[in-house]
Amino acid sequence: MNRDQLAAAYAAPGRYYHNLAHIEDCLAALARVGGLSAAERETLTEAIWWHDVVYDPTRSDNEERSAELAEQHVRAELRQEVGRLIRLTKTHDVAAGDRLGAILISIDLSILGADPARYNAYAAAIRREFGHVSEHDYRIGRARVLRRFAAREVIFPDPDFAGVYDRQARANLARELAALGGGGGA
């Protein structure tokens, strides 16, 4: 798969947030990260391009399937690390000392710390991607996800991202949780 084919995958019907604009936003965030070697930047670029290439909101194995595809297509010397990084996007959990993991996860989650209007557009796009889920069930599931992020001591594992985005992310999460009505319980 070349970049045009990847871009086409991100343009598939039903992708309202997990689309090419998300990849472009992630790449722009990566461009603002300093102190990376050329190899680290290439690895993160590949991980960004491939991390949501498989996206079906009715399945729970998108990250694994995306990682496997990446491992088939990226340069051999990058395959293992790119696959590992993509798999981190399933839980967004990063081990201490995993700098590239911290950067990728912080980039992927940076939308949580966007200005309120942009965050609201993101939340609406996610709802559209889960259009197959009833309103009641969506509210419960979405609230569960948001509460998990809000309860984290650190939302953004990279300290530079945390410094820029954490306060706004927490405000956005609180606002959406309130709008969801708390999600109808645990």
Backbone as a ProteinNet text record, in pm:
[ID]
protein_1_A
[PRIMARY]
MNRDQLAAAYAAPGRYYHNLAHIEDCLAALARVGGLSAAERETLTEAIWWHDVVYDPTRSDNEERSAELAEQHVRAELRQEVGRLIRLTKTHDVAAGDRLGAILISIDLSILGADPARYNAYAAAIRREFGHVSEHDYRIGRARVLRRFAAREVIFPDPDFAGVYDRQARANLARELAALGGGGGA
[TERTIARY]
85.2	0	88.5	63	135	50	102.9	31	-105.2	-115.5	-244.9	-346.3	-302.4	-392.4	-430.1	-333.2	-364.6	-466.5	-443.7	-536.7	-676.4	-683.5	-813.3	-881.9	-805.6	-864.2	-925.7	-857.4	-908.8	-1028.4	-1053.4	-1167.1	-1289.4	-1281.9	-1392.6	-1519.1	-1635.5	-1761.7	-1769.2	-1833.3	-1853	-1741.7	-1636.8	-1525.9	-1548.8	-1597.3	-1627.2	-1517.5	-1450.8	-1335.6	-1208	-1212.8	-1094.1	-1067.8	-1041.4	-1025.2	-891.9	-875.6	-748.9	-719.5	-821.6	-799.5	-735.1	-775.6	-715	-567	-535.6	-395.6	-316.3	-372	-303.2	-281.1	-380	-364.6	-252.6	-249.9	-145.6	-7.6	3.1	131.9	176.5	81.8	114.8	163.8	101.1	146.8	286.7	312.6	446.2	549.8	514.3	608.5	651.9	568.8	601	684.4	705.4	783.8	931.9	1008.7	1152.5	1230.1	1358.4	1448.3	1436	1381.7	1370.5	1477.7	1531.5	1624.2	1542.4	1610	1541.6	1471.3	1535.1	1475.1	1351.1	1358.6	1242	1126.4	1157.8	1053.7	989.6	1071.2	1017.1	927.9	972.2	893.8	759.8	760.5	635.5	546.3	606.1	527.5	454.9	526.3	462.9	353.6	381.2	280.4	155.5	173.4	58.2	-20.2	47.3	-21.4	-100.4	-47.9	-108.7	-199.6	-199.1	-263.1	-414.6	-480.6	-626.1	-663.9	-569.8	-599.6	-716.9	-725.8	-841.9	-928.8	-1050.4	-1139.8	-1282.8	-1332.9	-1470.4	-1525.9	-1612.4	-1659	-1740.2	-1771.1	-1842.4	-1745.4	-1614.5	-1513.8	-1423	-1359.6	-1268	-1122.4	-1094.5	-957.1	-895.5	-945.8	-894.9	-745.7	-701.3	-560.3	-471.2	-510.4	-431.4	-427.6	-541.3	-546.6	-465.9	-471.2	-390.4	-242	-203.9	-63.1	-14	-95.4	-55.7	-36.8	-126.8	-112	15.6	40.7	162.2	285.3	284.2	399.8	423.9	322.7	338.6	391.9	378.6	406.2	520.3	552.3	659.5	795.4	898.3	1034.1	1063.9	1135.6	1160.2	1216.5	1309.1	1372.1	1279.2	1165.4	1068.8	950.5	931.6	807.5	772.9	867.6	837.8	798	873.1	844.9	716	691.6	566.9	447.7	456	347.7	324.2	432.5	421.3	352.2	393.4	334.3	185.9	149.1	8.1	-74.2	-20.9	-94.8	-118.8	-33.5	-54.6	-183	-228.5	-346.6	-475.9	-468.7	-588.4	-624.5	-524.5	-550.8	-501.7	-411.6	-346.8	-262.9	-223.9	-135.8	7.7	96.5	236.8	323.6	420.5	513.1	605	646.5	742.7	868.2	919.6	1041.7	1021.3	897.7	868.7	841.6	948	933.4	850.9	880.6	805.1	658.9	634.7	496.8	425.1	493.7	434.1	400.5	488.4	462.8	345.4	344.9	235.4	101	93.7	-33.7	-77.8	15.6	-19.4	-69	-5.7	-51.7	-192.6	-214.6	-344.6	-455	-422.5	-522.5	-530.9	-447.2	-442.3	-576.1	-663.6	-796.7	-873.1	-843.6	-913.4	-886.3	-770.4	-734.1	-756.3	-835.6	-864.2	-956.3	-965.9	-1060.2	-1200.7	-1292.3	-1424.4	-1500.2	-1496.2	-1570	-1513.4	-1382.6	-1320.4	-1346.4	-1339.6	-1369.5	-1514.2	-1606.4	-1747.1	-1767.5	-1696.4	-1704.7	-1650.2	-1540.4	-1483.5	-1586	-1645.4	-1741.4	-1860.7	-1907.5	-2019.1	-1978	-1854.1	-1805.1	-1794.8	-1749.6	-1743.4	-1883.7	-1980.3	-2118.7	-2166.8	-2133.3	-2174.5	-2109.9	-1984.7	-1918.8	-1986.6	-2049.1	-2119.3	-2270.7	-2311.5	-2453.1	-2532.6	-2465.1	-2531.7	-2569.3	-2522.8	-2547.8	-2662.9	-2754.9	-2867.8	-2816.3	-2897	-2857.2	-2827.5	-2914.3	-2895	-2762.4	-2739.4	-2616.9	-2492.9	-2506.1	-2392.2	-2355.1	-2454.8	-2427.5	-2355.4	-2398.4	-2335.2	-2191.2	-2172.2	-2038.8	-1943.5	-1991	-1905.9	-1867.9	-1962.9	-1933.2	-1829.7	-1838.5	-1741.2	-1600.7	-1588.4	-1458.1	-1406.8	-1492.4	-1450.6	-1412.3	-1488.2	-1454.1	-1318	-1286.2	-1154.7	-1042.8	-1059.1	-957	-953	-1068.9	-1073.9	-1013.1	-1022.3	-970.4	-818.7	-758.5	-613.7	-540.4	-437.8	-352.7	-286.6	-249.5	-185.6	-262.1	-325.3	-393.9	-292.2	-201	-99.7	33.7	82.4	205.1	330.7	328.7	442.9	425.5	526	510.2	485.9	542.9	518.7	372.4	315	172.9	86.8	123.8	46.3	41.2	154.5	159.2	70.7	57.6	-23.1	-171.5	-203	-340	-417.5	-351.1	-420.8	-538.6	-518.6	-625.8	-749.4	-727.8	-841.4	-906.3	-825	-880.2	-973.6	-931.4	-1015.7	-1146.2	-1137.9	-1259.4	-1351.6	-1293.6	-1373.6	-1439.7	-1363.9	-1419.8	-1532.9	-1513.4	-1618	-1742.7	-1724	-1837.8	-1914.8	-1841.8	-1911.8	-1980.3	-1913.6	-1977.4	-2106.2	-2104.3	-2226.4	-2335.4	-2297.7	-2394.8	-2451.6	-2371.6	-2417.8	-2505	-2514.4	-2591.1	-2520.3	-2387.7	-2311.7	-2314.8	-2383.7	-2385.7	-2487.7	-2579.4	-2684	-2635.9	-2528.5	-2477.8	-2355.5	-2301.6	-2179.2	-2212.8
-119.6	0	124.4	211.9	339.5	446.5	568.2	675.3	703.9	695.6	718.6	612.9	488.4	382	398.6	441.3	469.9	582.4	689	802.3	756.8	668.4	617	537.9	460.9	386.3	482.5	594.1	692	770.2	759.6	828.1	736.8	617.5	522.3	578.4	537.7	583.4	548.9	637.3	613.4	664.1	718.2	773.7	924.3	962.8	1103.4	1170.3	1092.2	1143.7	1069.2	938.7	857.1	856.8	976.2	995.5	1064.5	1108.8	1169.4	1298.5	1373.8	1496.5	1462.6	1351.8	1308.4	1276.4	1207.7	1175	1303.4	1394.9	1522.7	1600.6	1601.2	1668.8	1603.6	1471	1398.6	1427.5	1429.7	1459.6	1602.6	1694.6	1833.5	1841.5	1767.1	1765.4	1705.8	1600.5	1540.3	1640.2	1719.6	1817.5	1919.4	1941.5	2037.9	1975.9	1843.6	1776.2	1788.8	1838.6	1852.8	1737.9	1734.9	1640.2	1497.1	1475.5	1339.9	1316.4	1195.8	1158.7	1135.4	1130.6	1102.9	967.7	868.4	734.5	736.6	808.7	818.6	889.1	996.3	1070.1	982.1	906	815.7	708.9	652.1	549.6	605.6	723.2	785.2	823.5	870.1	903.5	780.1	670.1	545.7	500.7	508.3	468.1	554.8	682.8	771.8	732.5	716.1	682.3	552	455.4	322.9	298.4	384.3	345.8	327.7	394	378.2	332.8	272	234.3	135.4	48.7	-38.6	22.8	61.4	121.5	79.8	-6.3	-52.8	-43.1	54.9	75.6	-40.7	-141.6	-258.2	-366.3	-343.2	-443	-390.4	-482.3	-443.6	-472.6	-515.6	-553.7	-461.8	-340.5	-248.1	-220.3	-197.9	-165.4	-282.6	-402.2	-520.4	-538.4	-523	-538.6	-428.7	-306.3	-197.1	-226.6	-274.4	-306.4	-416.3	-518	-627.8	-578.3	-492.6	-436.6	-354.9	-272.5	-190.9	-279.6	-385.3	-475.3	-544.1	-552.5	-610.6	-509.3	-380.1	-278.8	-182.3	-158.9	-63.3	-131.3	-48.3	-101.6	-201.7	-307.5	-418.5	-371.6	-277.1	-235.7	-154.8	-112.5	-36.5	-120.8	-235	-312	-339.4	-391.5	-430.5	-309.4	-200.9	-82.5	-13.8	-3.9	57	-25.7	-155.4	-241.3	-225	-220	-202.3	-70.4	35.1	166.6	168.3	111.3	108.5	32.9	-77.4	-156	-76.6	20.4	104.5	187.1	213.6	298.4	227.2	99.3	29.4	74.6	82.3	119.4	259.9	312.5	441	438	319.4	303.5	293.5	366.3	371.9	344.7	257.2	227	346	360.9	465.9	447.7	557.6	552.4	523.4	501.7	473.9	607.4	675.9	810.6	811.9	721	721.1	684.6	591.2	557.5	676.7	747.7	865.5	972.4	990.8	1091.8	1050.1	925.6	881.1	889.8	841.1	842.3	986.2	1071.5	1211.4	1279.2	1248.7	1302.1	1251.4	1122.1	1062.9	1121.5	1151.8	1204.8	1356.6	1423.9	1569.9	1636.6	1570.8	1625.4	1649.4	1571	1589.6	1726.8	1784.5	1915.9	2028.8	2004.4	2107.6	2214.4	2326.6	2430	2370.4	2425.7	2364.1	2340.2	2432.6	2412.6	2294.4	2285.1	2174	2041.7	2043.2	1923.3	1879.7	1973.9	1940.6	1877.7	1928.4	1869.2	1726.9	1705.7	1570.6	1478.1	1521.7	1437.9	1403.7	1500.6	1475.1	1375.6	1385.8	1293.2	1151.3	1138.1	1005.4	947.1	1030	980.6	931.1	1002.2	959.2	825.9	806.4	678.6	562.4	593.8	491	503.4	542.4	558.2	429	315.7	185.9	152.8	237.2	214.1	304.3	248.9	328.8	445.3	549.9	668.9	632	553.6	513.2	437.8	338.2	258.5	341.9	431.6	516.8	604.8	666.6	753.2	677.3	556.5	475.1	441.8	393.6	354.2	470.9	580	698.2	755	763.2	814.1	725.7	594.5	503.3	534.2	553.6	585.5	719.2	820.2	953	954.2	881.5	874.9	809.8	709.6	644.8	744.2	824.8	926.6	1032.3	1079.3	1184.6	1138.3	1009.1	956.3	936.9	943.7	924	1040	1006.6	1110.7	1188.3	1115.9	1175.3	1129.6	1223.2	1189.4	1179.1	1274.1	1281.5	1237.1	1118.8	1068	1147.5	1224	1310	1440.7	1479.4	1598.2	1728.1	1741.9	1863.5	1872.6	1761.3	1759.6	1782.8	1721.1	1738.7	1886.3	1954.3	2095.5	2181.5	2144.8	2223.6	2187	2057.7	2010.9	1964.1	1933.9	1865.9	1945.8	2071.1	2150.1	2157	2186.2	2194.9	2058.1	1953.5	1818.7	1785.3	1815.9	1784.5	1865.1	1988.8	2070.9	2013.7	1974	1915.6	1785.6	1699.7	1572.3	1596.6	1687.9	1718.6	1771.2	1858.8	1917	1809.7	1721.6	1617.9	1519	1484.8	1394.7	1455.3	1584	1650.2	1646.1	1668.3	1664.7	1523.8	1424.7	1286.5	1246.7	1333.7	1302.8	1200	1200.6	1103.8	965.4	951	823.1	726.6	773.4	683.9	582.4	613.5	523.5	450.5	367.4	292.7	178.1
0	0	0	-92.8	-93.8	-24.1	-17	53.8	-9.8	-141.8	-206.8	-163.9	-153.3	-110.1	37.5	117.3	257.4	267	192.6	193.8	152.1	53.5	8.5	120.6	197.5	309.6	411.2	434.4	530.3	476.2	346.3	284.7	272.7	328.8	318.4	382.8	332.8	391.6	540.7	616.1	758.1	847.1	786.2	865.4	878.7	994.4	1018	1100.8	1186.6	1260.4	1221.6	1217	1186.7	1036.7	985	841.2	812	689.3	650	726.3	761.9	839.9	975	1036.8	1162.8	1141	1033.6	1004.7	980.6	905.3	878.5	1007.1	1097.1	1226.8	1308.7	1307.1	1380.7	1322.4	1191.2	1127.1	1157.9	1161.3	1195.7	1340.2	1430.3	1569.7	1579.1	1502.9	1502.2	1453.1	1354	1298.6	1404.5	1506	1611.8	1724.4	1719.4	1823	1788.5	1883.3	1861.5	1922.5	1892.9	1956.7	1911.2	1791.5	1738.3	1633.3	1632.7	1525.4	1398.2	1286.4	1158.9	1166	1225.8	1235.8	1325.9	1436.8	1525.8	1456	1383.6	1313	1205.4	1133.9	1030.9	1094.3	1205	1274.2	1318.7	1379.6	1424	1306.1	1197.7	1078.8	1026.7	1017.1	970.2	1067.3	1197	1295.4	1283.6	1260.9	1244.1	1118.8	1008	883.5	894.9	967.1	970.4	1090.4	1193	1318.4	1311.1	1219.8	1204.2	1063.6	990.7	852.1	847.2	945.8	959.7	1068	1030.6	1129.1	1100	1185.3	1177.7	1319.8	1346.7	1483.3	1540.8	1459.8	1511.8	1560.2	1542.8	1580.2	1690.7	1760.2	1868.4	1834.6	1712.7	1677	1571.5	1560.6	1458.2	1472.8	1595.7	1617.3	1578	1615.9	1579.7	1427.8	1364	1218.3	1148.8	1202.6	1145.6	1163.4	1282	1308.8	1214.2	1194.3	1105.7	962.9	916.8	782	771.3	870.6	870.3	863.4	942.8	946.5	812.6	730.7	596.9	496.2	525.8	423.7	454.7	579.9	608.2	592	583.2	568.6	679.5	645.1	737.2	871.1	868.6	994.1	1084	1032.7	1113.4	1160.3	1101.2	1119.7	1265.3	1339.4	1477.7	1561.6	1551.4	1633.2	1589.1	1460.6	1412.8	1460.7	1448.5	1496.9	1645.8	1722.5	1867.4	1900.8	1834.6	1860.8	1826.6	1714.4	1675.5	1779.5	1828.4	1927.9	2056.8	2088	2206	2194.8	2071.7	2055.2	2095.2	2125.2	2172.7	2313.9	2402.3	2541.2	2575.4	2493.2	2518.1	2645.9	2688.7	2804	2755.2	2820.7	2781	2902.9	2886.6	2996.9	3021.6	3144.9	3180.1	3095.6	3045.4	2966.3	2818.2	2776.4	2635	2564.5	2525.7	2469.8	2341.5	2247.1	2122.3	2146.1	2235.4	2270.5	2331.6	2421	2484.9	2382	2285.3	2182	2094.4	2047.3	1959.2	2030.4	2152.3	2224.3	2251.8	2287.7	2311.9	2184.9	2073	1944.3	1914.8	1929.5	1897.9	1985.5	2110.8	2204.5	2205.7	2128.7	2137.9	2108	2032.7	2005.4	2135.8	2239.1	2367.1	2426.7	2392	2444.5	2345.8	2243.2	2143	2201.3	2130.6	2174.6	2173.8	2254.4	2269.9	2139.4	2045.5	1919.7	1840.9	1836.1	1763.1	1835.6	1967.3	2045	2020.6	2020.8	1998	1860.8	1759.6	1625.3	1627.5	1699.3	1715	1780.7	1891.9	1963.9	1874	1795.6	1703.7	1594.9	1547.2	1444.2	1500	1623.2	1686	1696.9	1736.8	1746.4	1611.5	1505.2	1370.2	1333.7	1374.4	1344.7	1417	1529.1	1605.6	1587.2	1468	1437.4	1450.7	1444.9	1458.2	1603.5	1697.2	1840	1885.1	1963.3	2012.6	2096.7	2105.1	2181.7	2327.1	2387.3	2526.7	2543.9	2461.4	2473.5	2440.6	2344.3	2310.9	2430.5	2492.2	2607.1	2717.6	2745.1	2849.3	2809.5	2687.7	2643.1	2630.7	2573.5	2556.8	2693.4	2783.9	2917.7	2986.7	2967.8	3029.6	2977.6	2847.4	2787.4	2840.4	2840.9	2885.5	3032.8	3115.3	3258.4	3279	3197.2	3208	3181.3	3076.2	3047.7	3157.2	3201.4	3303.2	3435.1	3464.3	3590.7	3588.6	3472.8	3464.3	3530.1	3602.1	3658.3	3544.1	3439.2	3321.8	3198.4	3128.3	3002.9	2890.2	2886.3	2781.1	2838.7	2801.3	2863.1	2828.2	2719.8	2688.7	2766.3	2845.4	2931.2	2853.2	2734.4	2656.6	2614.7	2570.8	2534.4	2657.6	2769.2	2892.5	2931.6	2920	2955.9	2869.1	2743.7	2649.5	2657	2670.2	2647.7	2770.2	2880.2	2989.7	3045.6	3076.4	3139.1	3048.7	2919.4	2827.3	2806.9	2802.9	2786.7	2902.3	3022.1	3138.4	3135.2	3091.7	3078.5	2970.7	2857.9	2749.3	2793.3	2859.3	2905.4	3004.1	3097.7	3196.3	3127.2	3029.1	2957.3	2880.1	2809.8	2734.8	2828.9	2938.1	3035.2	3089.7	3118.6	3166.3	3060	2934.7	2824.7	2804.9	2834	2821.7	2940.6	3038.7	3157.1	3244.7	3237.4	3315.7	3254.3	3142	3073	3126.2	3210.9	3258.3	3360.3	3430	3535.4	3489.3	3578.1	3550	3462.1
[MASK]
++++++++++++++++++++++++++++++++++++++++++++++++++++++++++++++++++++++++++++++++++++++++++++++++++++++++++++++++++++++++++++++++++++++++++++++++++++++++++++++++++++++++++++++++++++++++++

